Amino acid sequence: MKEVVLSLSEKKILNLISPLKDSPGVFLDTNYPDKENLKSYLFIRPVKILLYRLGQDLESFFKEVESFLNKGFWACGYFSYEFGYLFELNLERLLNSSQLKFPLAWLGVFKGPLIIEHKKVRPSSNFYLTLDNSFKLTKANLNMTLSEYTQAVKRIKNYLKKGDTYQVNFTLKYKAKFSGDILKFYLQLRRNQPTPYSCFINDGKNYIFSFSPELFFRINRNNILVKPMKGTHKRGRFLEEDDFYARFLRNDPKNRAENLMIVDLLRNDLGKIAKPGSVKVESLFAVEKYPTLFQMTSTIKAKLKRNTSLKDIFKALYPSGSVTGAPKIRTMQIIKSLEKEPRYIYTGSIGFISPERVSCFNVAIRTLVIRRGSLELGVGGGIVYDSQPQREYQECLLKASFLEKREQPFFLIESLLYQQGKFWLLNYHLRRLKKSCQYFNISLNLKELREKLNSFSKRLSFHQKYKIRLLVDNQGKVKISSAVIRKIKEPLLVKISSEKTDPQNPFLYHKTTCRQLYEQEKKKARLSGFFEVIFTNKKGQITEGTISNIFLLNRNKFYTPSLNCGLLGGVLREHLLKTKKAQEKNIYLDDLLKAKRVFLGNSVRGLIPARIILEKDRQDGRIYEEGKS
């Protein structure tokens, strides 16, 4: 075992996992560190591979694992979902060896891992790699049609009606053909889905990627902790909406009831291996934030009985009730009768056990297998009596969509005016930046940032006006630059973009470098002689320009588009709203054209008169002289 301090850039991750391209091993990747998850583990060069297949002696398998642990080795690998059938005769007889083309368990035996301590990780200056066009997916589809899925849900509802089960976690397989660089594909997916229990496994025949946010169990010094995850809600578009959705999820009776059902199931499971009276619910209905959604979790702790073996633990707990439903055994029988294929590693578990019996295993959701160019990903969800099949089916497609996303790294931006020795509206800028950092889970020290700005300002002339640009990366590292502000010709000539924006896009509400459409439209406008281009959303509402908010002057009052239309809450805009000099209003093109006066504004240039020119009114030739922005 070796602990190292690493700068976890994507280049470093690529170097770490490169041995796994051609040789068996495991990388347990804490890709979303929190106070409970501060280490990643790399296991390479196994001294032995322990496989369990149907028909082998289960007792002998666990004894061999324990034997290696007693000799000072580590065990790391996975258990398939179907491994849980082995602990109940009524379930085991449902297994068919001809169907099971995947190990029920795969554990590598290792001398020890390379441990990456995230508390000590140094910031990286070059965090991301270019991943474009290094891999592709083709021929993607679900293994069940909507019609077949609807019939299955109908059967589940009959079971629910009869009282056989209270909820069924019903799953499908998303299948595709994969080609390209397997290592860079993993990097792209970990970028798309940062989670605390991610992993890359090469078991000698399959590549297995897991991007699970869910802990199955953690054991340390005879203390066991389980953390079932049940209850989901989408993220908001900005911090205030985030807070609203988090409160809603925390207090929603339906989600609380489903979560509590699984908590009761796991309390009973833990009671089989825990010291009497030691099972305690540490927290109920906690809401955790992830990049695309909120998850409701509860935490249960217990003290293990003396001499509790690894087999005892798996027999009592496996698989997690959060991926079956309740009651567990009857629901697993129902699942077996309805699902078209074995789940294999999906909804199983991945993790490690140390010689001291410290262990940590995830619930293997958001987990995929690639073998000989074929990819499969399990997707599913809990079915209850009021579930709507078409909506649930679409949700399955949505859950698989992270495979084909090309999430790009971005920076947060702030653009400030500096003149006569002062940063104008600095507190407004820092407040907005802080909110965006909280939204994107970026740690930023505002006190240090103020000190950096003050230090930077000493090199600037008192008699010049400057645009100060801040760039903040995902590690909270700040870059500061400046440019002298040049005069521009007034009124500003402005066109209307033909592109429609989507108010559901969260990046519209944060100032970031993720603005390809805006840069593209601004470039086209400048080449055509315009200074700025204004956008409308899918409802035809006016939103904003590429670098400015819009203000209409009517009856000595400024009106500006409402935030919910899909726009950045500019600092000048916020200042005018707070001082009652402007008012929010839904604005349409007709309002824009009938306004007494139109202004564009941002915190660097202030309010500037603008002239809207429609395509039908435009004369040939250049309208605005380029290069004066």
N, C-alpha and C positions, 0 to 999 in steps of 0.2 A: 504494500500500500504506500502510495506516495502522494503528498499534497503539494499542489503548485498554485502559483498566482499567475493568472493568464489574462491578457486583454482579449475578451471574447468577441472579436470581430468575426465576420463571416469567413474571412480568410483563415483565421485560427480554427474555427469550427470545421472548415473543410479539411484542414491538416489533421485535426483530431480524428475525424471519421474516415479518412482516406484508407486506413488499413482494413476497414469493414467492407470495402468494395469487393474484395476478392477472398477474404478470410472470415470465418465465424467470429462473432464478438457482439458486444452490446454497448451502446452509448445511451445512458440515462441522462436526459437533457433537461435541466431545470431552466426552461426558456422563458419563465415568467416568475422570477424570484419573489418570495415574500418572506415574512418572519419565520415561517415553518419550513421553507424550502430554500436553502442557501448553498446547496452543493449539487454538482453534476458528477457523474461517475463514468469512466471509460474502462471497459473490460475487453482486453484483447488476449490472444494466444491462450485459449482454454487448454487445461491439462487433460480434460475429459469432457465429453458431451453426454449428459444423462437424458435419455429419451423415454417417454412412456407412451406406449400404443395399446389399444384395446386388446385385452387378453393376457397382458403381463400381470405379474403379481404386484398389487398396489403397495402392500406392506414392505416388500423388498425394495421397491423404488424409493420410498421415503427413508428407509433405513440406510440406503446407499448415500442419499443426500446428507443425512445426519452424520454419517461416518466421515464424509469429506469435511463437513463443518467442524467436527471434533478434532480433525487433524490440522486445523488452521486455514483451510481454504474458504473462499467465498463462492456462493452459488448465485447465478443471475440468469434470468430468462423469462419464460412465459408459461402460463397455463391456459389452455383453450377453454372456452365456455363449457363445452361438452364434458370436460374433466369433472365438473360438478355432478354429472349423472352417476358417477361411480360410487357415490356415498349413499345412494338410495336404491334398493333392489327394484322398486317400481319404475325407476328412471333408467337404471343400467340396462334393463332388458329391452329398452327402446333403441339402444345404440346398435348400429349395423356397421361392421368392420369394412364392408365393401363401399360404404358411403364416406368413411372417414379417411380422407387422403391427406391428412395433416396430423402432426403429432398432438396428442392430448396434453403433453407437457414436454417442454424443452428447457433444460437447465445446463448452462455452461458452468464448469468448475474452474475457478481462476485462483491464481496465487494472491491476487489483490487488484484493486482498481487504481487508476490514476484519478485522484479526486480534485475537482476544481472548486475552490472555495469562493463563492460569489461575494462574500463580504469584503474580500480583499482584491477583487478584480479592478484593474486599472482601466480608466477610460481609454477608448481607442480613437485615434484620429481618422482612420479609414475603416469605418464599421461595415460597409456593405460592399458586395461584389456585384458585377454585372451578370445577370442570369438569363437575359433575353435569348429566346430561340435555342436554348441548350437541351430542351426536351419537349415532348408533345403527347397529348392524349387524343385518341381517335376511337370511333365506334362505341361511344358511351351510351349506356342504357341501364335501366333498372331490370332486375330479373323477374319482375311481376308487373303485369299490365294494370292499369287503373281498374278495369273490370274485375280482374282476379283479386286485386287488393280490396275492392268494395265488398266482394263476396266474403273474403276472410274477416273483414271488420264486422259484417253482418253476423257471422258465426260467433265472433267474440262477444257481441252484444247478447246473443242467446245465452252464452255461458254466464255473462254478468247478470242477466235477468233471472237465471236459475239459482244464482248465489254461489256458483262454483268458484268464482274469483271476483276480486274487487277492482282489479286493474291488470291489464296484460301489456307488457312491453313487447310490442310486435315489430319485427325488423325485416328489412329487405337487403339485397345486395346491389350496389352500384358497380357496374363492370365496364372496363375500357381496355383498350390496347395502349401500352406505354412504349415509347422509344426515346432514347436520348441519354443524357448524363444523370445517372441515379443519384449521385451526391448532390448535384445542384438542384435536382428536383426536391430533395429533402430540405435544402436550404430555403427554397421558395415556399414550401409548405410551412416550415417553422416560422417564416416571416409572415405568412398569411394567418397562422393560428398559434400565436405564442401562448403556451400553457406551462404549468409547473411540472407536469408529469409526461413530458414528451420523450420519445426514444427512437433510436435507429438500431435495428437488429439485422444481422446476417446470420441465419441459422444453418448455412451451408447449402440450402436449396431455395430459400425464400428471403426476400427483403421485407421487413416489417417496420412500418412507421406508425407511431402512435402520437396523437396530439391531444391527450386527455387532460381535462381540468380536474378530474375526480380522483380523490384518494380512496383506495379500498381499505387498507389498514396500514398502520405504522406501529412497530413494536420496539421498545427500548427499556431495558432493565425490568422486564416482566410487566410493563405498562403497555396496554394496547389501546389504540385510538382508531375509531372508524369515523368517516365523514361523508355520509350519503348525500348525494346531490339530486334534488328533485324540486322542480319549479324553475321556470325560465321566462325571461322577458327580454325583448329587444332593448338595446341601448338607445338613449336619446341622441339628439343631434348636437346638443350643447349642454353645458354643465347643469343649468337649471332644469332642463328637461330630463336629464339623467337622474337628478335627485328625485323628481316626481315619479319616474318609473320605478326607481329603487324602492321608494316608499310604498307604491302600489303593490309591487311584488311581495314585499315584506308583510303586508296586511291583507293580501287577497285570500279569502276563505278557501277557495278551491285549491290553490297552490299549497296553502298551509295544511289542508286535510291530506293531500297526496304525500307531502313531506312527512307528516306525522305518522302516516300508515307505514312508511318505510322505516322510520325511526323505531316504531314499536317492533317491527319485524327483526331489525338488527339488535335491538336490546334483548329480545328473546334468544337470538343466535349467540350473542356474547355470553348470555347467562349459562350456556352449556360448558364454557371453558373458563369462566371468571370465578374468582373467589366470591362466596356469598355476600351480597350487600355492596359489592364494589362497582357494579354497573351504574354509571352516572351520566345523565345528559348534561353536558357542559354548556352547550348553546343550542337554541332552537331558532330556526327560521332566519339565520344570518344570510345576508345578501352579499355576494362577491361579484366584483366587476371584472369582466374580460373584454377584449377588444371589440367584440360584436354583440355581446349580450350580458345580461345579469343572470346569475345562478343562485338559487336558494340552497343553502347547505345547513345541516345540523351536525353537531359533534358529540360523539358518545365515547366515554372512556371507561376502562375497567382494569382490574389487576388480574393477571392470569394465575390460575392454580399452579402449584408447584409441579414441575416435570411435565408441563403441557408441551406436547410434541408438535412438530410442523404438521403432521397428519391430523392431529386433533384440531388445530386451527382451521385448516381447510375443510375438514368434515363439518365443522360447526358453521362456518361463514360462507362457504363457496357454493355458487357464485353470489355476488352481491345482490341483495334484494332489490336494489335500485334498477337493475337491468332485467328483472324477471317480472315483478308484480307480486301481489299477495292474494292468498297464501302461496308460499314459494313453490312447494312441490307440485301441487295441483296445477298451478299456473305454468310451471315448466312442462308438464304433460300437455297442456293446451298448446303451448308454443311449439312443441315438437310436432303436433298434428297439423299445424297451420303453416309453418315456415317451409319454404321450398328446398332449402339447403341447410347443412350444418353451419353454425356461426363461426366455428373455429376460434381464432384468436379474438375476434370482435366480441366485446362484452366479457371477455375473459380477464386475465390480469397479467401485468408485467412488473417485475421488480427484482430485488436482491435480498439475500440473507448473508450476514457477516458471521464469522466464527463465534462472536459474542452473542449471536442471535438478535442483533439489531437488524430490523428489516423494514422495507417500505415497498408496497405494491399499489399500483394504480388500478382503476377500473378501465379496461381497454376499450373505451369509446373513441370515436373519431380515429379509428385505427384501420390501416389498409395493408394489404399483402400484394407484393409484386413477384411474379414467378414467370420466367421465360417470356417476358413481354406482355403478360396478362396481369391486369390490376383488378382487385376487388376491394370495395369499401363497404362495411356494414353501415346502414342508416336505419333509423326507426324512432319510435316514441311510444309513450304510454297511451293505450286506448281505454277510454271509459265510455259510459253509456251515451253521453251527448257528443262524442267525437264525430266529426264530419269526414267521411272517407276522402273526398276530393281534396279538402284542405290538408288533411294529414299526409296524403300522397305528395302534394306540392311541397309540404314541409320536408319530406324526405329528399326531394330533389334539391331543395334549398340547402339542406345540411351537407350535401355532396358538392355544392358549388365552390367550396374553398379549394378544391383540387385544381380548378381551372382559372382561378384568379391570378393576376400578376401584380400583387401588391408591391408598390414601389416605395423605397425609403423617402422620407420627406423631412423638411426642417420647418419649425415654427418661425414666423417672421414678425418683426415689429419695425415700422418706419417712423422715426421721430424727427421733429423740427428742432434744430439747435440754432439759437441766435442770441446775441448779446450775453453770452456766458450762461445761458439757461436751456434746459430741455423742456420744451413746451408740452403741457399736459402729461408729464412723466408718470404721475400716479395712475392716470387712466390707462396708459400703455401697460404698465406693470401689472395692474389688476386684470386686464384682458389676457395678458401673457400667462399669468398665474392660473387663470381659469382653464385656458387651453392645456397647460401642463397637467393640471389635475384630470382633465378629460382624457388625455392620451397617456396618463400614468407616467409622466416625465418628472423626474426630481430636479428641481431648480432652486438654487439658493439666491433669493432676491437681494439679500444684503450684499453678497459678493458681486452681483450684477450691478448694483448701484455704485459700488467702489470701482468696478471696471469702467463704467461710463464716465465717472468723474476723472479717472486717470486718463481715459481716451480724450476727453474734452480739452485737456491741457495742451494738446498739439494743434488745436483749431484756432483760427483767427477770430477775435472778438467782433470784427467788422464784416464778416461774411455770414450768409445764411447757409446752413448745411442740412442735407437729408442724412440722418444717421440710420443705418440698417443693422438690425440684430438678427442673427440666425441662431436658432437653438436646435441641437440635434436630440435624438431620442435618449441620450444619456445626460442631458442637461448641460452639455458643453456649448459655450457661447462664442460666436464670432461677431466682431464689430467692424463696420466699415463706414466710410463717409463719402459724400459727393456734394460739391457746391451746387446750390439751387440756381438754375438759370431762369430768366424771365421767359414767359410764353405769351403768345399772341391771344388776345381776347376779342370777342367771345370764342370759347372753345367750340370747334365744329365737331358734332357728334352724330353717329349713325346708330341705327337699331340693328342688332344682330338677328339673323334668321334662326340661330341656334336657340333651342328652348332648354332651360335648366330645370333640374328636378329638386324641389324643396326638401326631399327626403335625404339628399346627399349631405352628410355631416360636414364635409370639407368646405361647403359654402359658408359655414358659420365660424370658421377658424382661419386665421391668416397663415397660410402655409405655402410651401413650394409646390404643392400638389394642385396645380392650376393650369394644366395643359390647354384646356379649351380657351381659357381667358388669354393666355399668351398667344395662342394661334389667332384668335379673333382680333386682338390688339395689333398684331403684326400686319394682318390684312388691312385693318383700318388705317394704320399709319402709311402703308404703301399706297393707299387710295387718297391720302391727303387729309384724313380725319385725325383728330387728337385722341378721341375716346370712342368706345362702342358700348352701348347699353343693352342689357339682356332682359328678356321676359321669361317667365316660367311657363310650365305646361298649361296653366290656367289663363295665360295671357296677361298676368300681372307684371308690371315693371318691377325689376329687382335692384340692379346696381350696374356700375361700370366695372371695368377691369381693375382700375386703381382708385375708384371714387364712389362715394354714395351720391344719391340724387336728391335734390331738394326743389320743390315747386313753391313759388311765392304767389300766394293769393290773399288779397285783403290783409296785407301786412303780416301774414303768418306763413312760416315755412312748413311744408308737409313733406314727409319722407316715407318711402315704402316700409310696411310692417316687416319685422324680423322674420316672421313665419313664412313669408313669401320665398325665402331662401337667399339670404345675403349676409355679408359680414357686418357685425355691429361695429362700425368704424368709430374711432376715438372722437373725432370732431362731431359725428352724429350723436354719440352718447352725451357729449358735453352740451350740445344744443337741446337735446331732449331733457336733460337734467335741469338745465337753467330755464326751461319752459319757453325757449325760443323756437322750438320745432315740435311737431306733433306727428305721430305715426298714422298712416292711412293706407289702405289698399289703393294702388294707383294703376290705371290702365293707360294704354297708348293714347286714347282720346283725351284723357285728363292731361297727359304730358303736352299734347299739341295745343290744348286750350289754355294752358297755364299762362298767367301774366308774365312771369319770368321763370327761367329754369337755371339752376345752379348745379355745378358739380363740386364736391368737397371732400377733402381729406385733411388729416392733421398736419401734413407737411406744407400744403399750399393754401389751406383755408378754403373759403367759398369763392368760386370763380364763375362768372356768367357763361352760359352755354347756349348754343344754337343747334336745334335738332334738324337734321336734313334727312328726309326720306328718299328712298331710291328714285321714286317717280319725279321728285323735284330736283334731283341732282343734275348739274351741268357737266358736260365733258371736261376732262382735264383735272389737274390736281386742285384740291380744295384747300388743303392745309399744308403748309410748308414743313416738311419732315425735318427732324433734327432739333426742334426747339422745345422738346419735352423735358 
